[in-house]
Amino acid sequence: MFNTFKALSDPTRIKILELLKHKSMTAGEIAEHFDMKKPSISHHLSILSHANLIYSEKRGQYVHYTLNMTMLQEIMKWIMTFQNN
């Protein structure tokens, strides 16, 4: 779970997750929303992928990134265990 919280600690990665909640996107499409080089975006995508927050699927010559809703639901379920009854 440490990787998950590390991945969520960066504002760029949070914005990537927010973009992916609307639709799956390629790295190039994601990069259009940031003022940084594509290798930096790829680094952020790698961290999110290793934390199981996103997954990738090759479609033709492009890799599409999609939000892993199952992992996000598990995080929310775990966080809710701290709620007072």
C-alpha positions in Angstrom: 0.0 0.0 0.0 3.0 2.3 0.5 3.5 2.5 -3.3 -0.1 3.6 -3.6 0.2 6.5 -1.2 3.5 7.5 -2.7 1.9 7.6 -6.1 -1.0 9.7 -4.7 1.4 12.2 -3.1 2.2 14.0 -6.3 -0.1 16.7 -7.8 0.8 15.7 -11.4 -0.2 12.1 -10.7 -3.4 13.2 -9.1 -4.2 15.3 -12.2 -3.5 12.3 -14.4 -6.0 10.2 -12.4 -8.5 13.0 -12.7 -8.0 13.0 -16.5 -8.4 9.3 -16.7 -11.7 9.3 -14.7 -13.4 10.6 -17.9 -11.9 8.2 -20.4 -8.8 6.2 -21.2 -6.0 8.1 -22.9 -2.7 7.6 -24.5 0.5 9.1 -23.0 0.5 11.7 -25.8 -3.1 12.8 -25.0 -2.2 13.0 -21.3 1.0 15.0 -22.0 -1.1 17.6 -23.8 -2.5 18.7 -20.4 0.9 19.4 -18.9 3.9 21.7 -19.5 6.5 18.9 -19.3 8.3 16.5 -21.6 6.9 13.2 -22.5 9.6 11.2 -20.6 8.4 12.9 -17.4 4.8 11.9 -18.1 5.9 8.3 -18.8 7.7 8.3 -15.4 4.5 9.4 -13.7 2.5 6.8 -15.6 5.0 4.1 -14.6 4.6 5.0 -10.9 0.8 5.0 -11.2 1.0 1.6 -12.9 3.3 0.1 -10.3 0.8 1.2 -7.7 -2.0 -0.5 -9.6 -3.9 2.8 -9.9 -4.0 2.6 -13.7 -3.5 -0.2 -16.2 -2.4 0.0 -19.8 -3.6 -1.8 -22.9 -1.9 -1.8 -26.3 -4.3 -0.9 -29.1 -2.6 -0.9 -32.4 0.5 1.2 -32.2 -0.7 3.1 -29.1 -0.9 2.3 -25.4 -4.1 3.4 -23.7 -4.1 4.1 -19.9 -7.2 3.5 -17.9 -8.1 4.2 -14.3 -8.2 1.0 -12.1 -11.4 1.6 -10.3 -11.1 -1.6 -8.3 -7.9 -0.4 -6.6 -9.5 3.0 -5.9 -12.5 1.4 -4.4 -10.3 -0.8 -2.2 -8.4 2.3 -1.0 -11.7 4.1 -0.2 -13.0 1.0 1.7 -9.8 0.9 3.7 -10.0 4.6 4.5 -13.6 4.2 5.6 -12.5 1.8 8.3 -11.1 4.8 10.2 -14.5 6.5 10.3 -16.1 6.7 13.7 -19.4 4.9 14.1 
